[in-house]
């Protein structure tokens, strides 16, 4: 494993709409589409690290990201989702490439990014995605997108509802 890399996450995140998340307990089956925007805003705000801590860049364990690294990850996931939702709402069945979060963390040097700047970015990215989800109505929830691994999903399942 390259220096600075945490143990890769090999979990299947596409299964979250099917059953509760084993890590946080969220059961998205009980989430209504119209609630997604508010949940995104709440979650993005909660991910803000504490940049004033002297040890904010330290990892709690060698295979666990630091608070700024998690903030970078949350920011990037929200940006990717926003970038995918846009064409799902305006195109017929867009296709999306696979995303390797661990390669992104290394390439973007998450551990070296400014904690003060990174602290704001998940909330900003979450607001952008929340605003886009807030515009979804009616049949738009059933619009589809395809991942390069062959998975097809709808705006509704993409939202985790």
N, C-alpha and C positions, 0 to 999 in steps of 0.2 A: 504494500500500500504506500503511495507517495507520501512524503513528509507533509504534515499539516492536514491530512485527510482523516475524517472520522470514518468509522465503520459504515460502509454504504448501506443505505436504507433499501432493502429489497422488498418491502411490503407492497401489496397491491392496493393502492389508494382508490382504485375504481370500485372497490367493493363497499366503500363506506355508504353509498345509498341503499345497500341491501341489508345491512345490519349495523348495530352500534360500533363506533370506533373503539377498539380495545384499549387505546391509550388515554383518551379523554372522556369516553362514554357518550359522546354526542350521538344521538339517534336521529339522523336526518329524515327518517320516514315520517316524523311528526312535525317537520318544518313545512310551512306553507310557502309557496312561491313568493307571495307578496311580503313575506317576512325576511327574505334573503338579504335585501339591501341593509336593513337594520342590523342583522346579525353580522354582516361583513364589517360594518362600521364599528360595531362593538368589539369584534375580534381583532381588527387592525389596531385599534387604540390600546387594547390590552397587551399587545406584543411589544410595546415601546420599552426598550431596555433602559437601564438607569445609567446614563453616561457619566454621571458625577462620581460613581464608584471608581476608586483607583484600580480595582481589579476587574473592571468590566470586560476587558479583552481576554481574561483568563478563562480557560475551559474548566468546568467543574470536574471533568475526567477526560483523559486523552481521547476518548471516542465520543465525546459530547460537545456540541458546538457552544461557543460563548454567546452571551446575549446579543452582541452586535451581529454575529454570524447567523443566528436564528432570525434576527430582524432582516438581514439581507435576503435570506431564503424566503421569508414571508413576503417581502416586497416583490421579489422576482416571481413568485408563484402568482401573486395578485396581478402583476403586469402581464404574465403569460395568459392567465384566464381572461383578462380584459381584452387582450389581443386575439383571443379565440372567440370570445362572445360576439365581438363586433362583426366578423364575417358570418357567424352563425345567424345573426339577425338580418343580414342583408344579402346573403348568397345562398344558393341551393347546395346543401351538403358539402361544405368546405372540408378539406383534409388538412391535418396538422401533423408535423413531424414529432417524433418522440423527443422527450426532454430528459437529460441526465442531470439531476440536481447536484450530484456530487462533482461531476466534471465542471458544472457551472460555478460551484463554490470555489474550486481551485482556480479556474480561469479568471474569475472576477476578483479573486483574492479577498474573499469575505473577511478574513481575520485582520486585514490591513486597512479596511475602510474606516472612515471617520465616524466614531460612535455617535457624535452629536448630529451629524447629517443623517446617518442611518436610522437614528431614533425616530425621525419624522417620516421617513419614506414609506413604511408599511401603511401608515394611516393615510397618506396621500394616495398611494396606489389603491388602497381599500376603498377610499371615497370615489375614485374614478370608476372602479368596478361596481360599487354599490349604486352609483348614479345610473350606470348602464342597465343593471338589473332592475332598477326602479321603473324603467321605461317598458319592460317586457309585459305584454298583455296577451290574453286569449290564445290563439293558435301559435303565437311565437314560442310558447313554452314547448311545443312539439317539434320545432325545427331541429334538424340534425347536423352533426359534425362527425368526422371520422378521424381516428388516430392512425398513425402509420403501422401500428401493431394489429390493425383490423377491427379494433373496437369502435362501435358506433354508439353515439350518445345523443341525447336531446338536450335542449336548453334546460329543461326541467331536471334531468338526471345530472347534468353538468353543474347545476346549482346545488345539487345534493338533496333535492326535495323529492 
